[in-house]
Amino acid sequence: MKNPIWKSALFFSVIALLLVGCAGLGKMEDHIEELGAKSSPEPLIVKGDKIDLEITGEFPEKYFHKKVRVEATPVLIYEGGETAFKMTEYQGEDAAGNGTVIPYATGKSFTYTDQIDYDPAMENAGALELRIYGEKGNKNETFAPLANRFWCNHYSILNEK
């Protein structure tokens, strides 16, 4: 009779480990607004033929799982197209990669800067999104884009020559 109980305990232990193993990415996406990401300048400004962007925020303590790696790419969306800024990588303390390491216990603030070439089609840009792709072991997930509702207003481009 002890054998079926042992098998049941083993089964539930394996299920629990699988659920905990997948929790890193899902938890991060569920609490993405806790990053407090802010973009500037607002509105975006054309200087010469470039558009500069700065994004600041903070990964809270116990937010960034130790084995997670994410790629984040800001994308300016406008009528007729979109233009991506450079991708940046962040990773947990035990993740393989070359991204910025985010300590699990303490979290870490971040500042991202980049610029893209201006195209006249961008004049009435509709949105600035942050697209995030995450990996944890052999699991991966594309997060829902972090868009205007969390971190920026409707974007227009001011031409400052």
LUMMI-271214 format. One line per field, with one value per residue: residue number from 1; residue in three letters; chain; x, y, z of N, C-alpha, C, CB in turn. Coordinates in steps of 0.1 Angstrom, whole numbers. Glycine has a CB too. Example, Ala and Ser with C-alpha at 12.3 -4.5 7.8 and 13.67 -1.06 7.14 Angstrom:
% LUMMI-271214
resi [1|2]
resn [ALA|SER]
chain [A|A]
nx [132|128]
ny [-57|-22]
nz [78|71]
cax [123|137]
cay [-45|-11]
caz [78|71]
cx [132|129]
cy [-33|0]
cz [78|79]
cbx [113|141]
cby [-45|-6]
cbz [90|57]
//
This chain:
% LUMMI-271214
resi [1|2|3|4|5|6|7|8|9|10|11|12|13|14|15|16|17|18|19|20|21|22|23|24|25|26|27|28|29|30|31|32|33|34|35|36|37|38|39|40|41|42|43|44|45|46|47|48|49|50|51|52|53|54|55|56|57|58|59|60|61|62|63|64|65|66|67|68|69|70|71|72|73|74|75|76|77|78|79|80|81|82|83|84|85|86|87|88|89|90|91|92|93|94|95|96|97|98|99|100|101|102|103|104|105|106|107|108|109|110|111|112|113|114|115|116|117|118|119|120|121|122|123|124|125|126|127|128|129|130|131|132|133|134|135|136|137|138|139|140|141|142|143|144|145|146|147|148|149|150|151|152|153|154|155|156|157|158|159|160|161]
resn [MET|LYS|ASN|PRO|ILE|TRP|LYS|SER|ALA|LEU|PHE|PHE|SER|VAL|ILE|ALA|LEU|LEU|LEU|VAL|GLY|CYS|ALA|GLY|LEU|GLY|LYS|MET|GLU|ASP|HIS|ILE|GLU|GLU|LEU|GLY|ALA|LYS|SER|SER|PRO|GLU|PRO|LEU|ILE|VAL|LYS|GLY|ASP|LYS|ILE|ASP|LEU|GLU|ILE|THR|GLY|GLU|PHE|PRO|GLU|LYS|TYR|PHE|HIS|LYS|LYS|VAL|ARG|VAL|GLU|ALA|THR|PRO|VAL|LEU|ILE|TYR|GLU|GLY|GLY|GLU|THR|ALA|PHE|LYS|MET|THR|GLU|TYR|GLN|GLY|GLU|ASP|ALA|ALA|GLY|ASN|GLY|THR|VAL|ILE|PRO|TYR|ALA|THR|GLY|LYS|SER|PHE|THR|TYR|THR|ASP|GLN|ILE|ASP|TYR|ASP|PRO|ALA|MET|GLU|ASN|ALA|GLY|ALA|LEU|GLU|LEU|ARG|ILE|TYR|GLY|GLU|LYS|GLY|ASN|LYS|ASN|GLU|THR|PHE|ALA|PRO|LEU|ALA|ASN|ARG|PHE|TRP|CYS|ASN|HIS|TYR|SER|ILE|LEU|ASN|GLU|LYS]
chain [A|A|A|A|A|A|A|A|A|A|A|A|A|A|A|A|A|A|A|A|A|A|A|A|A|A|A|A|A|A|A|A|A|A|A|A|A|A|A|A|A|A|A|A|A|A|A|A|A|A|A|A|A|A|A|A|A|A|A|A|A|A|A|A|A|A|A|A|A|A|A|A|A|A|A|A|A|A|A|A|A|A|A|A|A|A|A|A|A|A|A|A|A|A|A|A|A|A|A|A|A|A|A|A|A|A|A|A|A|A|A|A|A|A|A|A|A|A|A|A|A|A|A|A|A|A|A|A|A|A|A|A|A|A|A|A|A|A|A|A|A|A|A|A|A|A|A|A|A|A|A|A|A|A|A|A|A|A|A|A|A]
nx [8|20|34|17|11|37|42|23|31|56|47|32|53|70|52|49|76|79|60|70|94|86|76|92|92|65|57|72|62|35|39|50|45|56|81|82|89|99|98|118|128|95|72|89|118|131|164|185|189|182|165|164|162|155|151|141|141|133|143|125|133|136|123|135|142|168|177|168|168|164|155|151|134|128|103|93|62|44|22|22|45|72|99|127|145|178|183|185|200|192|199|195|213|223|221|231|249|255|243|232|236|211|206|189|181|183|175|177|184|178|190|184|196|194|194|176|175|157|127|105|79|75|64|38|38|23|27|49|65|76|91|95|113|117|138|141|160|150|126|107|94|73|66|36|34|48|32|18|0|13|38|42|29|7|26|41|62|85|100|130|151]
ny [-12|12|18|30|55|66|68|87|109|114|120|144|160|162|176|200|210|215|235|255|259|272|295|319|335|339|353|375|388|392|411|433|461|470|478|504|518|546|568|591|619|634|648|627|640|654|658|673|647|627|607|607|585|578|554|548|530|505|473|456|443|408|403|396|366|343|326|336|351|381|398|431|454|485|499|521|530|538|553|533|519|507|513|498|504|498|465|454|434|417|398|371|363|336|330|321|341|375|397|426|420|413|415|391|394|421|437|462|494|508|523|531|540|552|559|566|568|596|595|611|599|592|614|616|596|567|551|540|511|486|457|425|396|365|340|310|285|259|270|295|328|352|383|402|433|461|489|521|524|518|532|555|584|591|593|619|635|660|684|696|716]
nz [0|5|-17|-38|-26|-24|-52|-59|-44|-56|-82|-77|-67|-90|-107|-92|-93|-120|-124|-108|-121|-145|-136|-135|-160|-165|-142|-144|-167|-158|-139|-151|-152|-128|-132|-137|-160|-180|-207|-225|-246|-243|-262|-287|-302|-332|-340|-361|-383|-367|-341|-307|-279|-246|-220|-187|-156|-131|-120|-97|-64|-61|-85|-110|-121|-113|-134|-158|-190|-209|-239|-249|-270|-280|-301|-326|-338|-367|-391|-419|-412|-391|-368|-354|-324|-310|-297|-264|-238|-208|-179|-154|-124|-127|-153|-186|-208|-223|-213|-193|-159|-135|-102|-82|-54|-48|-70|-96|-110|-143|-173|-206|-237|-271|-306|-336|-372|-386|-404|-427|-426|-400|-387|-375|-354|-340|-318|-292|-285|-262|-268|-256|-252|-237|-220|-202|-193|-213|-220|-235|-241|-256|-245|-241|-259|-242|-240|-247|-226|-202|-201|-218|-235|-262|-291|-308|-332|-328|-348|-345|-358]
cax [0|29|39|9|13|50|41|15|39|66|40|29|65|74|43|53|89|76|53|80|104|80|71|100|88|51|56|78|52|24|42|59|43|64|94|81|96|95|106|119|119|81|72|102|123|141|175|192|182|181|156|170|153|160|141|146|132|140|138|124|140|130|115|143|146|182|180|161|175|154|159|141|136|118|99|84|52|38|14|30|57|78|114|132|158|187|179|194|198|193|199|196|226|228|218|242|248|264|235|234|231|202|206|176|177|182|170|187|178|184|189|186|196|197|188|173|174|144|120|93|67|74|59|27|40|12|30|62|63|88|89|103|114|124|141|145|163|145|113|108|81|73|57|27|42|46|29|15|-8|21|50|44|17|6|38|43|76|87|112|138|163]
cay [0|24|21|40|68|71|73|99|120|117|127|158|167|166|187|212|215|220|248|265|262|280|307|331|343|343|362|388|394|396|423|442|475|473|483|519|523|559|571|606|630|632|639|625|652|652|667|670|636|616|607|601|579|573|547|545|522|497|460|455|431|395|403|390|353|340|319|342|361|387|408|442|462|496|500|533|525|549|549|528|511|508|512|493|509|486|455|453|422|416|384|368|359|323|328|322|352|386|408|432|411|419|407|387|399|436|444|471|504|507|534|526|551|549|568|561|578|601|594|619|591|591|626|614|583|563|544|535|498|478|443|417|381|360|326|304|271|256|276|309|335|366|391|412|445|471|500|534|524|518|540|567|589|590|599|627|638|674|686|707|717]
caz [0|6|-31|-45|-19|-28|-66|-59|-39|-66|-93|-74|-66|-103|-112|-85|-98|-134|-123|-102|-132|-155|-130|-137|-171|-164|-131|-149|-176|-151|-131|-159|-148|-116|-137|-137|-172|-185|-219|-228|-243|-246|-274|-293|-309|-343|-340|-374|-389|-357|-330|-295|-269|-233|-211|-174|-148|-121|-118|-83|-58|-63|-97|-121|-118|-115|-147|-169|-199|-217|-249|-250|-281|-283|-315|-329|-348|-374|-403|-430|-409|-377|-368|-341|-318|-308|-287|-252|-230|-193|-174|-140|-119|-131|-167|-196|-218|-221|-209|-180|-148|-126|-90|-77|-41|-47|-82|-102|-119|-157|-183|-220|-247|-284|-316|-349|-383|-388|-417|-426|-423|-386|-382|-366|-348|-332|-305|-289|-278|-258|-271|-248|-255|-225|-220|-190|-197|-226|-221|-240|-242|-261|-237|-247|-260|-232|-249|-242|-213|-190|-200|-226|-241|-277|-295|-320|-333|-330|-356|-339|-366]
cx [9|34|30|10|26|49|33|23|50|59|38|42|71|65|47|66|87|69|62|90|99|76|79|95|74|50|61|68|40|26|51|57|51|77|94|88|90|104|107|128|105|75|87|105|133|152|184|184|181|170|162|159|161|148|148|136|140|134|137|131|130|120|122|148|161|186|174|170|164|161|148|144|125|115|89|75|45|31|24|43|60|93|118|144|166|181|189|190|200|192|200|210|232|225|230|239|257|256|239|228|223|201|191|172|175|176|181|180|185|181|193|187|200|191|186|173|159|139|108|80|65|67|48|27|28|15|45|60|76|84|99|102|122|127|145|147|158|131|116|94|83|62|48|35|38|44|24|8|1|32|52|30|17|18|36|57|77|100|119|151|173]
cy [13|28|31|54|74|76|86|111|124|124|141|166|171|177|200|218|221|234|259|269|271|294|320|340|348|354|376|395|400|409|433|457|479|479|498|525|536|562|587|608|627|646|637|637|648|662|664|659|624|618|600|595|575|566|544|537|514|483|458|443|419|394|395|377|350|334|324|351|367|397|418|451|472|497|512|528|538|544|545|520|512|507|508|501|496|477|456|440|424|402|383|364|346|320|329|334|364|399|414|423|419|410|404|394|414|443|454|481|502|520|529|539|546|560|561|572|583|599|602|612|590|604|625|600|580|557|541|522|493|464|435|402|376|345|322|289|269|262|290|315|349|373|399|425|455|484|512|534|524|529|552|571|587|599|607|631|653|676|698|708|727]
cz [0|-8|-38|-39|-24|-43|-67|-54|-49|-78|-89|-72|-80|-109|-105|-91|-112|-133|-117|-113|-142|-149|-133|-148|-170|-153|-136|-158|-168|-143|-138|-156|-136|-120|-136|-149|-177|-197|-220|-240|-248|-250|-278|-301|-320|-341|-352|-381|-380|-347|-318|-286|-257|-225|-198|-166|-138|-120|-103|-77|-60|-75|-108|-117|-122|-128|-159|-177|-208|-227|-250|-261|-282|-298|-317|-340|-354|-386|-414|-425|-394|-378|-354|-337|-315|-296|-276|-244|-215|-189|-159|-137|-124|-145|-176|-205|-215|-218|-196|-169|-138|-113|-85|-64|-40|-59|-87|-111|-133|-164|-196|-228|-261|-293|-329|-359|-384|-403|-416|-423|-408|-380|-372|-361|-339|-319|-304|-280|-273|-259|-264|-251|-243|-226|-206|-192|-211|-229|-226|-241|-247|-253|-246|-248|-248|-240|-241|-228|-201|-190|-209|-231|-256|-282|-308|-320|-336|-338|-351|-347|-362]
cbx [-9|41|40|-6|13|60|34|2|46|72|27|21|76|73|29|54|99|67|41|87|108|69|71|114|89|43|64|91|48|20|49|56|28|65|98|87|96|96|100|125|124|74|64|102|129|134|183|207|189|195|142|178|146|166|136|150|123|140|148|109|142|121|113|154|137|187|177|148|186|144|162|140|136|123|92|93|41|49|5|34|68|72|120|135|155|201|178|193|207|182|210|186|226|221|207|244|234|272|220|227|243|187|214|175|188|196|157|198|180|178|198|176|206|191|198|160|179|144|117|92|69|87|54|13|53|4|22|71|56|91|89|100|120|116|153|134|156|145|106|116|74|70|64|13|40|58|18|6|-18|28|61|54|15|-7|48|33|82|88|108|141|159]
cby [0|22|8|36|67|60|62|98|115|104|119|158|158|153|183|210|203|210|246|259|249|274|305|327|336|331|358|385|385|385|418|440|478|461|478|524|513|570|566|613|643|626|644|612|662|652|666|665|632|614|600|611|567|584|534|558|513|504|449|455|434|392|417|400|342|332|304|350|354|395|401|449|454|510|487|545|516|560|560|539|516|496|526|478|517|490|441|465|411|425|376|357|359|313|338|309|357|389|404|446|404|420|414|372|395|441|451|464|518|495|546|516|562|535|581|553|573|616|578|627|577|589|635|617|582|554|531|546|488|482|440|419|378|362|323|306|261|241|277|310|336|367|399|413|452|472|496|541|513|504|531|565|604|596|589|640|630|682|687|705|721]
cbz [12|15|-39|-45|-4|-27|-74|-50|-26|-71|-95|-61|-59|-112|-109|-70|-99|-142|-113|-90|-138|-161|-115|-141|-185|-160|-119|-156|-187|-141|-118|-174|-146|-107|-151|-124|-183|-174|-232|-215|-250|-235|-285|-301|-300|-357|-326|-371|-402|-350|-334|-288|-276|-224|-218|-166|-156|-107|-124|-79|-43|-51|-102|-126|-124|-104|-145|-165|-208|-209|-263|-236|-294|-277|-320|-333|-341|-378|-408|-438|-416|-369|-372|-342|-305|-304|-293|-243|-235|-186|-181|-136|-104|-122|-172|-203|-219|-233|-209|-180|-141|-132|-78|-76|-31|-45|-79|-110|-114|-165|-178|-225|-243|-288|-318|-350|-396|-385|-421|-439|-430|-380|-394|-373|-341|-340|-304|-282|-287|-243|-286|-233|-269|-213|-230|-178|-187|-229|-207|-253|-228|-277|-227|-240|-273|-222|-259|-251|-213|-190|-202|-238|-237|-282|-297|-320|-345|-316|-371|-324|-380]
//
